[in-house]
Structure formats: structure tokens, C-alpha cells
Amino acid sequence: THQWRGIIEEYRDRLPVTETTPVVTLREGGTPLVPAQVLSERTGCEVHLKVEGANPTGSFKDRGMTMAITKAKEEGAQAVICASTGNTSASAAAYAVRAGMVSAVLVPQGKIALGKMGQALVHGAKILQVDGNFDDCLTLARSLSENYPVALVNSVNPVRIEGQKTAAFEIVDMLGDAPDIHVLPVGNAGNITAYWKGYREYAEDGLATHRPRMWGFQASGSAPLVRGEVVKDPSTIATAIRIGNPASWDYAIAARDESGGFIDEVTDREILQAYRLLAAQEGVFVEPASAASVAGLLKAAAQGKVDPGQRIVCTVTGNGLKDPDWAVAGAPQPVTVPVDAVAAAERLGLA
Ligand code: F0G
């Protein structure tokens, strides 16, 4: 009987750990790569979804956090801190519990989904709501980590990128080679940086014959990489990617240019359409930010940018349960029936 052991044990020789490193894990990674039937039909391609909402805390952040908390523990840290739009804080809080550490999280006031706030609370994080946006939170977290005894676990910490690159390894291991195109949502730009590093490493070591083109999508109201300048007051319903000054800016541009890809924007409307399509037609419930990858693929297809016959992977980064408001909003209220089979059958249209 084999259970997936978590990304550090599964990819130990490709990560900066030694035999004595105290591994802190919730057995993250090993997430499903799901063939997307409707998206494949629509694009004429072979489309797969990398379902990162299946990670222990419900997002891809766990891959980076197992590394960040493991290294913090190895270095003797007793407390960690992060800025977050919600998922990083949920992950940091959970892994800090596993490591017996204190976690502090800085979130933009009123702009994180309820499920993510609940996670940080229930895992016992010290939470500060900052009167500012994510970019302000990150500035504050950096300053605190420089001046006080607390380790920064945002993706500006390079071991986070090391952990997150394992998603690319899993995809190549599963498909037998790299896809032609990899599509993902972009916020602080750590994840596009990490996937590109993972694909590069596998290709350099002969484990893939080529590297994919990297296609990144930002929300229109929070698209600094598309505009080529910092967005001072970012806005989007996809709160996870409501970021105006991505920390990994230069790495994202390098991933785009070295891979022959592009970074474009999708509107909130396009994001919500893709969100509903994923749930209603592919059976995959993601949070709105995650749907930006799929919205982007559909936009590119409508623009004639997607040649048929290609193999495409879209990362869907977080679980839909994190932010269920958007699933409920606008949907009809379920009707109430008595305990009566005839009445129920009628309401269901069976009779
Ligand atoms: N999707 C989700 C669900 C996210 O939570 C994030 C980032 C992204 C996409 C974008 O990834 O930042 O590496 O480009 N969330 C961070 C957080 C900012 O604090 O949880 P990125």
C-alpha cells in the first residue's frame, strides 16, 4: 500500500533538503490531472486541469509552504509571517501548527474570502487586517521580518518557489512529457515563476523533450504585467489575485519571454463565466481566481490563438469552497417540500 508522501519526499533529490532536515508536511501535492472534456471539444485540443484545490488546505500554496516551514524549522525559527490575499495565510497557519510554530498573517481588510479567514482563525494564526491592499501587506511583512525575530514565508522566499515547481514535475511525470502550453492565473507571480523553473529543470535533465509556452492571465482590474506599470488601486472579484505590484514581476516576464508565451488579462465577467463552466460542465469547483486560467484559454481560443491538436494544461489553483458566495449569488433558492414523495417528484419534474 502506497500513500503519496508529500512533495518533499516524492521529489527529495530536486529540493534543497538534507537527510537531517525536519520535514513538515501534510502530504501535499499528488493532485489530480483531470482531462477536461468540454474545454477539449471547444478548443480542439487535449486540455487537462491540474486541480490544486485538492491540496490539504485547498490551494497550491501548500507545495511552497511545506518547504518554507520546513526550512524555517531547520533554521530554528519560532514564528513565521506572511502577507496574503487568503490562501497563503491559510496554508502558513496550518503548516505552522504542524511545526509547533506561531504564525502571523497580514491580510487586506475586507478583501479576503470567508473560508480563508476561517482557516487562519481555526489554525490559531495571529491575524491583522491591514488598512491597505495586498501590496501594502507585503511591504509591512517584509519590514517586520527584517526587524523582528519572525521568518517571512511569502513567495519572495526562494524555497517557496522550489516547493511549487513540483507541480510541473507531476504534470510531466503523468503525461510522459511537457504539455505544449501551460496556462495559469497570475497574481504575485510566484507560481508562474515556479512552474517555469520546474519545466526548465526537467527539460535540462532530459525528462521532457521540450518546455511549454507559458500563458498567464491577470484580472483586468489588477493587470500590472499587462499594462507594464504598477496598478495603485487593484480591483477584481477574484480577491486572490487582487495585486497591483507583483513581487516576482521580472521572473514572470522571463517565463513569458523565454517560453514564447504571453501574459494577458481577463475581465471579471469572463472569470465568472469560466468559473460556472468548470463547475457545471467539467464537475470541478474552483474559486474565482482559479478560473482566470480557463477564462484566458477560452479568450485566446476565441481570438484564434489556439491551434488545434495541442496538449494544454490549465492550473486551477484553489478550491471553490473557499469562497462559496459566488456559487450561491444569483442562483435560485432551493424550494422547500413536505416529506412527501409525490410532491417531491413533482418539484423535480419526475412526475
Ligand atoms: N490563484 C489563487 C487561488 C491564489 O490564491 C493566488 C495567489 C494565485 C492564483 C496567484 O498566484 O501569486 O503565485 O501569481 N494568492 C496569494 C495569497 C497572493 O496570498 O494567497 P501567484
Boltz pocket constraint, residues with backbone or C-beta under 6 A from the ligand:
constraints:
  - pocket:
      binder: B
      contacts: [[A, 59], [A, 61], [A, 83], [A, 84], [A, 85], [A, 86], [A, 87], [A, 88], [A, 89], [A, 155], [A, 185], [A, 186], [A, 187], [A, 188], [A, 189], [A, 190], [A, 191], [A, 192], [A, 240], [A, 241], [A, 287], [A, 289], [A, 290], [A, 317], [A, 318]]
      max_distance: 6.0
